[in-house]
Amino acid sequence: NLATAYEGLQDNKKAVKNAENAVEIARLTFGNEHSETQQYINYLQQIKKISR
């Protein structure tokens, strides 16, 4: 997804924004407890730690 591309470019601000969008879409599509949603949430948490 775009978040990983921006992370690779070291643009953490855009990476976080796109990861947040991915989480929201996954929540709406699959629900909060779905494994794919949880993967997006975990990834978002990881890149938020990096961007501090």
Rosetta constraint file for C-alpha pairs under 8 A:
AtomPair CA 1 CA 5 HARMONIC 6.81 0.50
AtomPair CA 2 CA 6 HARMONIC 6.19 0.50
AtomPair CA 2 CA 15 HARMONIC 7.10 0.50
AtomPair CA 2 CA 18 HARMONIC 6.30 0.50
AtomPair CA 2 CA 19 HARMONIC 7.84 0.50
AtomPair CA 3 CA 7 HARMONIC 6.08 0.50
AtomPair CA 3 CA 14 HARMONIC 7.02 0.50
AtomPair CA 3 CA 15 HARMONIC 4.10 0.50
AtomPair CA 3 CA 16 HARMONIC 6.67 0.50
AtomPair CA 3 CA 17 HARMONIC 7.61 0.50
AtomPair CA 3 CA 18 HARMONIC 5.03 0.50
AtomPair CA 3 CA 19 HARMONIC 5.30 0.50
AtomPair CA 4 CA 8 HARMONIC 6.11 0.50
AtomPair CA 4 CA 15 HARMONIC 6.61 0.50
AtomPair CA 5 CA 9 HARMONIC 6.40 0.50
AtomPair CA 5 CA 15 HARMONIC 7.54 0.50
AtomPair CA 6 CA 10 HARMONIC 6.15 0.50
AtomPair CA 6 CA 11 HARMONIC 5.17 0.50
AtomPair CA 6 CA 12 HARMONIC 6.59 0.50
AtomPair CA 6 CA 14 HARMONIC 6.22 0.50
AtomPair CA 6 CA 15 HARMONIC 4.95 0.50
AtomPair CA 7 CA 11 HARMONIC 5.64 0.50
AtomPair CA 7 CA 12 HARMONIC 5.56 0.50
AtomPair CA 7 CA 15 HARMONIC 5.41 0.50
AtomPair CA 7 CA 47 HARMONIC 7.81 0.50
AtomPair CA 11 CA 15 HARMONIC 6.24 0.50
AtomPair CA 12 CA 16 HARMONIC 5.99 0.50
AtomPair CA 12 CA 47 HARMONIC 7.18 0.50
AtomPair CA 12 CA 50 HARMONIC 7.81 0.50
AtomPair CA 12 CA 51 HARMONIC 5.66 0.50
AtomPair CA 13 CA 17 HARMONIC 6.37 0.50
AtomPair CA 13 CA 51 HARMONIC 7.31 0.50
AtomPair CA 14 CA 18 HARMONIC 6.12 0.50
AtomPair CA 15 CA 19 HARMONIC 6.04 0.50
AtomPair CA 15 CA 47 HARMONIC 7.48 0.50
AtomPair CA 16 CA 20 HARMONIC 6.07 0.50
AtomPair CA 16 CA 44 HARMONIC 6.49 0.50
AtomPair CA 16 CA 47 HARMONIC 6.52 0.50
AtomPair CA 16 CA 48 HARMONIC 6.51 0.50
AtomPair CA 17 CA 21 HARMONIC 6.37 0.50
AtomPair CA 18 CA 22 HARMONIC 6.20 0.50
AtomPair CA 19 CA 23 HARMONIC 6.21 0.50
AtomPair CA 19 CA 40 HARMONIC 6.97 0.50
AtomPair CA 19 CA 43 HARMONIC 7.50 0.50
AtomPair CA 19 CA 44 HARMONIC 5.56 0.50
AtomPair CA 20 CA 24 HARMONIC 6.29 0.50
AtomPair CA 20 CA 44 HARMONIC 6.70 0.50
AtomPair CA 21 CA 25 HARMONIC 6.21 0.50
AtomPair CA 22 CA 26 HARMONIC 6.08 0.50
AtomPair CA 22 CA 40 HARMONIC 6.73 0.50
AtomPair CA 23 CA 27 HARMONIC 6.07 0.50
AtomPair CA 23 CA 37 HARMONIC 6.19 0.50
AtomPair CA 23 CA 40 HARMONIC 5.47 0.50
AtomPair CA 23 CA 41 HARMONIC 6.02 0.50
AtomPair CA 23 CA 44 HARMONIC 7.92 0.50
AtomPair CA 24 CA 28 HARMONIC 6.26 0.50
AtomPair CA 25 CA 29 HARMONIC 6.01 0.50
AtomPair CA 26 CA 30 HARMONIC 5.55 0.50
AtomPair CA 26 CA 31 HARMONIC 6.82 0.50
AtomPair CA 26 CA 32 HARMONIC 7.71 0.50
AtomPair CA 26 CA 36 HARMONIC 7.16 0.50
AtomPair CA 26 CA 37 HARMONIC 5.14 0.50
AtomPair CA 26 CA 40 HARMONIC 7.78 0.50
AtomPair CA 27 CA 31 HARMONIC 4.42 0.50
AtomPair CA 27 CA 32 HARMONIC 4.99 0.50
AtomPair CA 27 CA 37 HARMONIC 6.06 0.50
AtomPair CA 30 CA 34 HARMONIC 5.89 0.50
AtomPair CA 30 CA 36 HARMONIC 7.81 0.50
AtomPair CA 30 CA 37 HARMONIC 6.95 0.50
AtomPair CA 31 CA 37 HARMONIC 7.15 0.50
AtomPair CA 32 CA 37 HARMONIC 6.10 0.50
AtomPair CA 32 CA 38 HARMONIC 7.24 0.50
AtomPair CA 33 CA 37 HARMONIC 6.80 0.50
AtomPair CA 33 CA 38 HARMONIC 6.66 0.50
AtomPair CA 34 CA 38 HARMONIC 6.29 0.50
AtomPair CA 35 CA 39 HARMONIC 6.25 0.50
AtomPair CA 36 CA 40 HARMONIC 6.46 0.50
AtomPair CA 37 CA 41 HARMONIC 6.24 0.50
AtomPair CA 38 CA 42 HARMONIC 6.10 0.50
AtomPair CA 39 CA 43 HARMONIC 6.16 0.50
AtomPair CA 40 CA 44 HARMONIC 6.10 0.50
AtomPair CA 41 CA 45 HARMONIC 6.27 0.50
AtomPair CA 42 CA 46 HARMONIC 6.30 0.50
AtomPair CA 43 CA 47 HARMONIC 6.35 0.50
AtomPair CA 44 CA 48 HARMONIC 6.10 0.50
AtomPair CA 45 CA 49 HARMONIC 6.38 0.50
AtomPair CA 46 CA 50 HARMONIC 6.53 0.50
AtomPair CA 47 CA 51 HARMONIC 6.13 0.50
AtomPair CA 48 CA 52 HARMONIC 6.54 0.50
